[in-house]
Amino acid sequence: MKVLVLFDYPSCTGGLATQGALLYRGLQELGVDVFPVNFESAQEKEWYYRWFQPDVVLGVGYWGHTPHLVMHPQRYGAQPIPWLVADGYVANFQEILESLPLILVTSRWVKKMYMRDGLSGKNIEVLPVGCDTDAFCPRDKNDPKVSTVREALGVADDQVMILTIGGDATSKGAQEVMQAMAINDPKAPDWKYVCKVWPQSRTETQNFIDMQLATQLGIEKNVVYTSSVISRNFMPYLLAACDIYAAPSRLEGFGMIQVEANACGKPVIGIKAMGMLDTMVHGQTAFLADIAQEIRLRETIVGDESGYESNHKVTFKTPRTVDYRASIHDIANYLMDLMANKELRDKMGQAGRKRAIELFDYRVVARKFVEIVSNKLGIS
């Protein structure tokens, strides 16, 4: 099998780039004839089509990348297989995607979103995102590479560190976590809540709003926001430094960092919805808070990114859920259980580690990809 993998290459720290890079690495280690290329590099992609002549062109992205991931390979007679995430609403390209023999998605929830928005689902298979479980593994808190992370963040050895990581913290449920901790604070063990976000203008505005909320709740001295650029090399140690990973996300098609946290032996606070129903097991590897609210829209504005003219208005026949809010009281109760019981944290972390190795290790995902392509397309 000859595979050309289209993703954000050379890979950065983003989720889609990591998703593509780990599958590429897994296929390499399986002995598959495989090359990586940037999904937007038209000339370089054409170069590979001509001399490499791949059996399949696997493209990592979302439906809006269809021109890069599907239409471009088709123009040169190559067989595209898009590996897609969801962004709340599939606005266009349904006919093109429906005509493909195979589409991969990151979770059952993502498949439901594509079916909700016009695809039959008959050509859609679930392929989870891989995790490097060698790098993301349990580490001793006395390891200098771990202890210095806590020190740099101002977290004392005897404090319970709760961690959220994302492009911004709000979309990962940080406001709900802060409200939960305001409930817990009078009776909770000494704690710090660390939000690691990506530096960008949008995030700076959101960070200010979040810290205003922390101040209003009276917990601002316990909340730390950090927005420096970091690499994938640092991520395992950042996760190893925490005691609880909390991300009851408002929109989550898979939950890569939740899986990485489990791989590091950390219990997770999530939401009982979306991709986390595939990646987490409530009460065993994570505590999943119930849905308190669904945010629905009756109409939206799309444009060039969706294959429409600018400011194109779409009105839905029925309102569409675009994100969720987790129950604050559930989060508070689950956090309190974990904060007060180290044995429970360790037990859930060990279960999460085992599940991450069995289902989400990047080598397992690579083998599953080969099996799906072989079974669905007859290519070996």
C-alpha positions as CSV (number, residue, x, y, z in Angstrom):
1,M,0.0,0.0,0.0
2,K,1.3,3.4,-1.0
3,V,-0.1,6.3,1.0
4,L,0.3,10.1,0.6
5,V,-0.7,11.9,3.8
6,L,-1.9,15.5,3.5
7,F,-1.8,17.6,6.7
8,D,-0.3,20.7,8.1
9,Y,3.3,19.6,7.4
10,P,6.0,20.3,8.6
11,S,3.8,19.7,11.7
12,C,3.3,22.4,14.3
13,T,1.7,21.9,17.8
14,G,-1.9,22.1,16.5
15,G,-4.3,19.2,16.8
16,L,-4.8,18.5,13.1
17,A,-1.0,18.6,12.5
18,T,-0.4,16.2,15.3
19,Q,-3.2,13.9,14.1
20,G,-1.5,13.7,10.6
21,A,2.0,13.4,11.9
22,L,1.2,10.5,14.3
23,L,-0.6,8.5,11.6
24,Y,2.3,9.1,9.2
25,R,4.8,7.9,11.8
26,G,2.6,4.9,12.6
27,L,2.4,3.9,9.0
28,Q,6.2,4.3,8.6
29,E,6.8,2.0,11.5
30,L,4.4,-0.6,10.0
31,G,6.5,-0.6,6.9
32,V,3.9,1.1,4.7
33,D,5.3,3.1,1.7
34,V,4.2,6.6,2.9
35,F,5.1,10.2,2.4
36,P,3.9,13.4,4.1
37,V,3.1,16.7,2.3
38,N,1.4,20.0,3.3
39,F,-2.3,19.8,2.4
40,E,-2.2,23.3,0.7
41,S,1.0,22.6,-1.3
42,A,-0.6,22.2,-4.8
43,Q,2.7,21.8,-6.7
44,E,4.3,19.4,-4.3
45,K,1.2,17.3,-4.1
46,E,1.1,17.1,-7.9
47,W,4.8,16.1,-7.8
48,Y,4.0,13.1,-5.5
49,Y,0.9,12.1,-7.6
50,R,3.1,11.9,-10.7
51,W,6.1,10.0,-9.5
52,F,4.9,8.2,-6.3
53,Q,1.5,7.3,-7.7
54,P,-0.1,6.6,-4.3
55,D,-2.9,4.1,-3.9
56,V,-4.7,6.5,-1.6
57,V,-4.3,10.1,-0.5
58,L,-5.3,10.5,3.1
59,G,-6.1,14.1,3.9
60,V,-6.5,15.4,7.5
61,G,-8.8,18.4,8.1
62,Y,-12.5,19.3,8.2
63,W,-15.2,19.6,5.5
64,G,-14.1,23.1,4.4
65,H,-10.7,21.6,3.3
66,T,-12.5,19.5,0.7
67,P,-10.9,21.4,-2.3
68,H,-7.4,20.6,-0.9
69,L,-8.1,17.1,0.4
70,V,-10.5,15.7,-2.1
71,M,-10.9,17.7,-5.3
72,H,-7.2,18.3,-5.9
73,P,-6.2,14.6,-5.7
74,Q,-9.2,13.7,-7.9
75,R,-8.0,16.1,-10.6
76,Y,-4.9,13.9,-11.0
77,G,-6.6,10.6,-10.8
78,A,-5.6,9.8,-7.2
79,Q,-8.0,8.2,-4.7
80,P,-8.7,10.6,-1.8
81,I,-9.7,9.5,1.7
82,P,-10.5,12.5,3.9
83,W,-10.0,12.1,7.6
84,L,-12.4,14.7,9.0
85,V,-13.3,16.5,12.2
86,A,-16.5,18.6,12.7
87,D,-16.9,22.2,13.4
88,G,-20.6,22.3,14.3
89,Y,-22.2,22.5,10.9
90,V,-21.3,21.1,7.5
91,A,-22.2,23.9,5.1
92,N,-21.2,22.6,1.7
93,F,-19.5,19.8,-0.4
94,Q,-22.0,17.2,0.7
95,E,-22.4,15.9,-2.9
96,I,-18.6,15.6,-3.4
97,L,-18.2,13.8,0.0
98,E,-21.1,11.5,-0.5
99,S,-19.6,10.3,-3.8
100,L,-16.4,9.0,-2.2
101,P,-16.0,5.3,-1.4
102,L,-14.6,6.1,2.0
103,I,-14.5,8.9,4.5
104,L,-12.8,8.7,7.9
105,V,-14.0,10.7,11.0
106,T,-12.5,10.9,14.5
107,S,-15.6,9.8,16.5
108,R,-19.1,8.5,16.3
109,W,-20.4,12.0,17.2
110,V,-18.5,13.5,14.2
111,K,-20.2,10.9,12.0
112,K,-23.6,11.9,13.4
113,M,-22.9,15.5,12.5
114,Y,-22.1,14.7,8.9
115,M,-25.2,12.6,8.6
116,R,-27.3,15.4,10.3
117,D,-26.0,17.8,7.7
118,G,-26.8,15.7,4.6
119,L,-24.5,12.7,4.2
120,S,-25.9,9.2,4.3
121,G,-23.1,7.8,6.4
122,K,-22.8,4.7,4.3
123,N,-19.2,5.5,3.4
124,I,-18.1,6.9,6.8
125,E,-15.9,4.9,9.2
126,V,-14.5,6.0,12.6
127,L,-10.7,6.2,13.0
128,P,-9.6,7.7,16.3
129,V,-6.8,10.2,16.7
130,G,-3.5,8.5,17.7
131,C,-1.5,9.2,20.9
132,D,2.2,8.7,21.5
133,T,1.9,6.7,24.6
134,D,5.7,6.4,24.9
135,A,6.0,10.2,25.3
136,F,2.7,10.6,27.2
137,C,3.3,8.4,30.1
138,P,3.1,8.5,34.0
139,R,6.1,10.4,35.5
140,D,7.2,10.9,39.1
141,K,6.4,14.3,40.5
142,N,9.9,14.5,41.8
143,D,11.3,14.2,38.3
144,P,13.0,17.6,37.8
145,K,11.4,18.0,34.4
146,V,8.0,17.7,36.1
147,S,8.6,19.5,39.4
148,T,10.1,22.5,37.7
149,V,6.9,22.9,35.6
150,R,4.9,23.2,38.8
151,E,7.4,25.6,40.3
152,A,7.3,27.8,37.2
153,L,3.5,27.9,37.4
154,G,3.6,28.9,41.1
155,V,2.0,25.6,42.2
156,A,3.3,24.3,45.5
157,D,4.1,20.6,46.1
158,D,1.2,20.1,48.5
159,Q,-1.4,21.9,46.2
160,V,-3.8,20.0,44.0
161,M,-3.2,21.2,40.4
162,I,-6.1,21.2,38.0
163,L,-5.2,21.8,34.4
164,T,-6.9,22.9,31.2
165,I,-5.2,23.2,27.8
166,G,-6.5,24.7,24.6
167,G,-6.3,27.4,22.0
168,D,-8.4,29.2,24.5
169,A,-9.7,27.9,27.9
170,T,-13.3,28.9,27.6
171,S,-14.1,26.6,24.7
172,K,-12.6,23.8,26.9
173,G,-15.0,24.5,29.7
174,A,-12.8,26.7,31.9
175,Q,-15.6,29.0,33.0
176,E,-17.6,26.1,34.1
177,V,-14.6,24.7,36.0
178,M,-14.1,28.0,37.8
179,Q,-17.7,28.2,38.8
180,A,-17.4,24.7,40.2
181,M,-14.3,25.5,42.1
182,A,-15.9,28.6,43.6
183,I,-18.5,26.2,45.0
184,N,-15.8,23.8,46.3
185,D,-13.3,26.4,47.6
186,P,-14.4,26.6,51.2
187,K,-14.1,22.9,51.8
188,A,-11.5,21.8,49.2
189,P,-7.9,21.0,49.8
190,D,-5.4,23.7,48.8
191,W,-5.5,24.0,45.0
192,K,-4.4,25.9,41.9
193,Y,-6.2,25.9,38.5
194,V,-3.9,26.4,35.6
195,C,-5.2,27.3,32.1
196,K,-2.6,26.9,29.3
197,V,-3.8,28.7,26.2
198,W,-2.2,29.6,22.8
199,P,-1.0,33.2,22.4
200,Q,-3.3,35.1,19.9
201,S,-5.3,38.3,20.0
202,R,-8.6,36.5,20.3
203,T,-7.3,34.5,23.3
204,E,-6.0,37.6,25.0
205,T,-9.5,39.1,25.0
206,Q,-11.0,35.8,26.3
207,N,-8.4,35.5,29.0
208,F,-9.3,38.9,30.3
209,I,-13.0,37.9,30.4
210,D,-12.1,34.7,32.2
211,M,-10.0,36.4,34.8
212,Q,-12.8,38.9,35.4
213,L,-15.0,35.9,36.2
214,A,-12.4,34.5,38.5
215,T,-12.2,37.8,40.4
216,Q,-16.0,38.0,40.6
217,L,-16.0,34.5,42.0
218,G,-13.3,35.4,44.5
219,I,-10.9,32.7,43.4
220,E,-8.5,34.8,41.3
221,K,-5.5,34.0,43.6
222,N,-6.0,30.3,42.8
223,V,-6.3,30.7,39.0
224,V,-3.2,30.9,36.7
225,Y,-3.4,31.7,33.0
226,T,-0.3,31.1,30.9
227,S,-0.1,31.8,27.1
228,S,3.5,31.1,26.0
229,V,4.3,29.2,22.9
230,I,5.2,25.5,23.7
231,S,6.1,22.5,21.6
232,R,4.9,18.9,21.7
233,N,8.1,18.0,23.6
234,F,6.9,20.0,26.6
235,M,3.3,18.8,26.6
236,P,3.9,15.4,28.4
237,Y,5.7,17.2,31.3
238,L,2.9,19.8,31.6
239,L,0.3,17.1,31.8
240,A,2.5,15.1,34.2
241,A,2.7,18.1,36.5
242,C,-1.1,18.2,37.1
243,D,-3.2,16.1,39.4
244,I,-6.5,16.4,37.5
245,Y,-7.1,17.3,33.8
246,A,-10.3,19.2,33.5
247,A,-11.8,19.9,30.1
248,P,-15.6,19.6,30.0
249,S,-15.4,21.1,26.5
250,R,-18.2,23.1,24.8
251,L,-17.3,21.5,21.5
252,E,-15.1,18.4,21.2
253,G,-15.1,16.0,18.2
254,F,-12.5,13.7,19.8
255,G,-10.6,15.1,22.8
256,M,-6.9,14.6,22.0
257,I,-5.5,16.2,25.1
258,Q,-8.0,14.3,27.3
259,V,-6.6,11.1,25.9
260,E,-3.0,12.3,26.3
261,A,-3.9,13.1,30.0
262,N,-5.2,9.6,30.5
263,A,-2.0,8.2,28.9
264,C,-0.1,10.2,31.5
265,G,-2.1,8.5,34.2
266,K,-4.3,11.5,35.0
267,P,-8.0,11.3,35.7
268,V,-10.1,13.6,33.4
269,I,-13.2,15.8,34.0
270,G,-15.2,15.9,30.8
271,I,-18.7,16.2,29.5
272,K,-21.1,13.4,28.7
273,A,-21.4,14.3,25.0
274,M,-19.7,14.4,21.7
275,G,-16.3,12.7,21.1
276,M,-15.7,12.1,24.8
277,L,-18.3,9.3,24.7
278,D,-15.8,7.4,22.5
279,T,-12.6,8.4,24.3
280,M,-13.5,8.4,28.0
281,V,-15.3,5.9,30.2
282,H,-17.4,7.6,32.9
283,G,-16.5,6.4,36.4
284,Q,-13.4,4.5,35.2
285,T,-11.1,6.8,33.3
286,A,-13.0,10.0,33.7
287,F,-15.9,11.7,35.3
288,L,-18.3,13.1,32.6
289,A,-20.6,15.8,33.7
290,D,-24.2,15.8,32.4
291,I,-25.2,18.4,29.7
292,A,-26.7,21.4,31.4
293,Q,-27.4,23.4,28.2
294,E,-27.3,23.1,24.4
295,I,-26.6,26.3,22.5
296,R,-28.7,26.2,19.3
297,L,-28.8,28.5,16.2
298,R,-31.6,28.9,13.7
299,E,-29.4,30.6,11.1
300,T,-25.7,31.3,10.4
301,I,-23.5,33.3,8.0
302,V,-21.0,31.5,5.9
303,G,-18.6,32.6,3.1
304,D,-15.7,31.6,0.9
305,E,-14.4,29.1,3.5
306,S,-17.6,27.1,2.9
307,G,-17.7,27.4,-0.8
308,Y,-20.3,30.2,-0.9
309,E,-20.2,33.9,-1.7
310,S,-19.3,36.2,1.2
311,N,-22.0,36.7,3.9
312,H,-24.2,33.9,2.6
313,K,-27.1,33.3,5.1
314,V,-28.2,29.8,5.9
315,T,-31.5,29.2,7.7
316,F,-32.0,25.8,9.3
317,K,-35.3,24.0,9.1
318,T,-34.7,23.0,12.8
319,P,-32.3,24.7,15.1
320,R,-28.8,23.3,15.2
321,T,-26.8,22.6,18.3
322,V,-23.4,24.3,17.9
323,D,-22.0,23.8,21.4
324,Y,-22.7,22.5,24.9
325,R,-22.4,23.6,28.5
326,A,-21.6,21.0,31.2
327,S,-23.4,20.9,34.6
328,I,-21.4,23.0,37.1
329,H,-22.7,21.1,40.0
330,D,-21.6,17.8,38.5
331,I,-18.2,19.2,37.8
332,A,-18.0,20.5,41.4
333,N,-18.9,17.1,42.9
334,Y,-16.6,15.2,40.6
335,L,-13.7,17.6,41.3
336,M,-14.2,17.4,45.0
337,D,-14.2,13.6,44.9
338,L,-10.9,13.6,43.0
339,M,-9.2,16.4,45.0
340,A,-10.0,14.7,48.3
341,N,-8.9,11.1,47.3
342,K,-5.5,10.5,45.8
343,E,-6.2,6.8,45.6
344,L,-9.2,7.5,43.4
345,R,-7.0,9.7,41.2
346,D,-4.4,7.0,40.8
347,K,-6.9,4.3,40.1
348,M,-8.7,6.3,37.4
349,G,-5.4,7.4,35.9
350,Q,-4.2,3.8,35.7
351,A,-7.4,2.8,33.9
352,G,-7.0,5.7,31.6
353,R,-3.4,4.7,30.8
354,K,-4.5,1.2,30.0
355,R,-7.3,2.3,27.7
356,A,-5.1,4.8,25.9
357,I,-2.5,2.1,25.1
358,E,-5.1,-0.4,23.9
359,L,-7.3,1.9,21.8
360,F,-5.5,5.1,20.9
361,D,-1.7,4.4,20.6
362,Y,-0.6,5.8,17.3
363,R,0.6,2.3,16.1
364,V,-2.8,0.8,16.9
365,V,-4.5,3.6,14.9
366,A,-2.1,3.1,12.0
367,R,-3.0,-0.7,11.9
368,K,-6.7,0.1,12.0
369,F,-6.3,2.5,9.1
370,V,-4.6,-0.2,7.0
371,E,-7.4,-2.7,7.9
372,I,-10.2,-0.2,7.0
373,V,-8.6,0.6,3.6
374,S,-8.0,-3.0,2.9
375,N,-11.6,-4.1,3.8
376,K,-13.4,-1.1,2.2
377,L,-11.2,-0.5,-0.9
378,G,-9.5,-3.8,-1.4
379,I,-6.0,-2.2,-1.3
380,S,-3.2,-3.9,0.6
